[in-house]
Structure formats: C-alpha cells, structure tokens
Amino acid sequence: MTQSKRNFRTIDLTIGALFVGLMAIGANIAIWMPFLKVSIGSATVPISLQTFFATLAGLLLGKRLGAFSMFVYICVGCVGVPVFAEMTGGIGQLASPTGGFIISFIFVAWAAGYIVEKQQSSSYLTYAIAALAGLMMNYIIGTNFLYIALNTWMELSISYSAAWQSMIPFFIKDFALAFFVASLAKVLVTRVQLSKASYIA
C-alpha cells in the first residue's frame, strides 16, 4: 500500500485528500469532543491527533505521497481554511510559536514512509520504528522552532531546556499513540493484502 517511485494515480490523490481531511479533524478533535482534554497539574492538555494522522499517512502512503498530502494540508490552511488547531487558518499560523509543528508534519510523513519503504517489511517492528522516527522529527523541528520563535519575534525569554520541558505532556501522549498507529497500520496493510489476494484468486 506504500507509494513506490511512480507518478501519482487518481486513487493515490484521492487517498491523499482523505488524509487532509483527517488532519483537520485531528487538529480539532478536542473541540468537538471536550472530554478529550487531560488535566496535568494546573495545565489542560488537549488530545490532538495531528501527529497520529501525519504518521499514518507516511506508513500507508509512503514517503512521497504521505509528505505531499501533508504539504497540501498546510497549503489549505495557509489560504485561510480553518483546518489548523482551534479552527484557525491563514499563513500567519506558520509564524506562531507552534508553526514549526505544522511544518514538521511533512517531515513526519516522509520519515515514517521512508523507513517502511527502505525496510520493505510489513512487520509491527518496522512500523513502530517508523512511527517513532516520525515522532522525533515532529518534536525536533517543532520544539526548536518554538524556542526560536519565543526568543526572537515573540520577544519572550525562555531557556532551551524549558522549551523542551513544556513539551513533556504532549510527548508522552504522542509516544503512546506512536505504538497504536503502528498497530493500526499493520492491521490495515494486512487486510488490504488479504483483499488483493482474494480478488486475484
């Protein structure tokens, strides 16, 4: 089900468009389902599924189409469609402190897809490693961007360690979801392969 080195077909673009919609849902799922907010100390952390769906895009679509679908998602948001977190849109969101996380979704999908294609394996271990690689891309790009944004154009003083510490609650959630998305990808790919085998038979 992963994307090899070939031109995108109509079905590929259709599935890619599906992930654009899933990203919009994942960004705002806590708004539609308020119970998906976890209190950690005095902070309320909404459960966002953007990293989850960006990783799944890479695992299922491969590095090229997965990354392309995330690029389209960002473009849709940049033209003003409210597909980003808290039903926001506009190119200005990329300059916000969390803009790096939005940009990172392209690299999340690419990294996850690259590992799956490189290993040419549908094992759970391959998917888990790929999902964790995507997760690391998300936090390395997003957190460093957050630190730079706060200390430059936002004119706020925050230490590098504090920037990373603020991400701990979100990282714990996304770390756990990485193993779930690996399991989901394994199940989906296995079912597609069985369906193809039955159809050929």
Secondary structure, DSSP 8 states (H G I E B T S, - for coil): ----SS---HHHHHHHHHHHHHHHHHHHHHHH-TTSEEEETTEEEE---HHHHHHHHHHHHHHHHHHHHHHHHHHHHHTT-S-BGGGB-SGGGGGSTTHHHHHHHHHHHHHHHHHHHHHT---HHHHHHHHHHHHHHHHHHHHHHHHHHHHTTT-----HHHHHHTTHHHHHHHHHHHHHHHHHHHHHHHHHHHHHHHHH-
